[in-house]
Amino acid sequence: MFPILTVLKGKDRALINRHPWIFSGAVKRLPKAQDGDIVQIHDHEEKLLGYGFFAPENQIVCRVFEFTNQETAVDTYEYWLAKIQRAKDLRTKVIDSNTTNTYRLINAEGDFFSGLIADVYDKVIVMQLLVRGTEKIKAWIIEAFLELGYEAIYLKTKEVSQKIEQVQTSAMWLAGEPQEKILVRENNILFYVEPMKGQKTGFFLDQRDSRALVGQYSRGKNVLNTFSYTGGFSLYALQNEANLVHSVDISKTAIDLCKENVHLNAFEEERHTGFAEDCFDFLRHNRATEYDLIVLDPPAFAKNAASVPNACRGYKDLNLLAFKRIRSGGIIFTFSCSQRIDRDLFRKVVFGAAADARRNIRILHQTTQPADHPINIYHPENEYLKGLVLYAE
Ligand SMILES: C[S@@+](CC[C@H](N)C(=O)[O-])C[C@H]1O[C@@H](n2cnc3c(N)ncnc32)[C@H](O)[C@@H]1O
């Protein structure tokens, strides 16, 4: 028997449409349950709608992970193992294991697993527990990963999950041999990933497809990769015979690892230079080189609704600087990973920058996150990454 959360009449529409978040204002009766407990969700007529993780203190009071009108044994290891197995089956369909051994295995709501992110680096999983609910079933998650053949598991903490969602476990190795640096292969390009020191889970797996597209346009080009992190886009440009590549990131640690990655793939080091600098300053003041291809992949400027106007100004300034620097006939890859800024708004901001630059700009491609970051059609909030590939004259 599970504790029961009953939804108000008229407030169950989103749930019937399988949106996985229940807001506190939609609740008729709260369950007698603790933070993170699994609860049954009922409509106002006490018909079963599904199961979710309860979070009494949160605006999102329940995160649904199973929509069903059948009693289901969701409090068993077998249930969670099967869910993770289905996520793995999908990855075997969308990731070519001959060329790539690093991918996202669990994409939270995108895998009907609210509150869990799990990225695979060869045999290592780096996971983030985003809510108390997934923290409470941590032992089953670990056991399932090991049963499915992964050899080590590192838990990476997220500040917002600790502060707002009361997740308590600190960053630590939960299983297997700790590894400071993991060697991975993405489309046959080698990268070192540092799960403990690195940003996010260690690598930005969500740009795999766009990195490959940069590769297609790089031959013979002068490429500027701003916000380069450890060189994702730079390495694809070098692999595809770019004339020169400049990587710029404010983090010296990231630039050092970027240089190591260039070395690791045996690319000629004279074709690559890394700059540990602010990208806005670099675009304004470093004028020695003319670029044929510029990548703009900044961190999320809008962290919440209140910061959207400032974030838009940031994106506009950045894109304007790039439009002023790109050679005629050049290509700009511009991205936003701010979940609060949707595709339309981002395009309007880039439009504003293009108009100010008074250049002819055309859209060649519109990009998004790759297939190992599936988007739950009922949960559009899951779609955060937007990209435009622009031709500048
Ligand atoms: C979204 S990540 C880029 C990921 C990268 N494109 C890749 O494929 O791995 C954003 C990066 O911007 C860097 N960064 C943040 N603010 C910066 C700034 N003002 N100037 C330069 N780099 C900055 C961060 O250190 C981080 O590495």
The ligand as a Gaussian input file, in Angstrom:
#p B3LYP/6-31G(d) Opt

LIG

0 1
 C       28.331000      25.075000     -22.341000
 S       29.983000      25.014000     -21.885000
 C       30.777000      24.779000     -23.428000
 C       30.874000      23.331000     -23.880000
 C       31.764000      23.106000     -25.063000
 N       31.299000      23.811000     -26.215000
 C       31.916000      21.632000     -25.376000
 O       31.510000      21.206000     -26.481000
 O       32.433000      20.895000     -24.540000
 C       30.346000      26.657000     -21.461000
 C       31.817000      26.988000     -21.149000
 O       31.916000      28.417000     -21.034000
 C       32.943000      28.733000     -20.118000
 N       32.732000      30.156000     -19.743000
 C       31.785000      30.667000     -18.932000
 N       31.834000      32.031000     -18.960000
 C       32.846000      32.379000     -19.809000
 C       33.365000      33.608000     -20.284000
 N       32.858000      34.788000     -19.883000
 N       34.380000      33.587000     -21.180000
 C       34.896000      32.388000     -21.567000
 N       34.434000      31.199000     -21.175000
 C       33.420000      31.185000     -20.308000
 C       32.805000      27.693000     -19.044000
 O       34.058000      27.536000     -18.373000
 C       32.403000      26.445000     -19.881000
 O       33.538000      25.693000     -20.185000

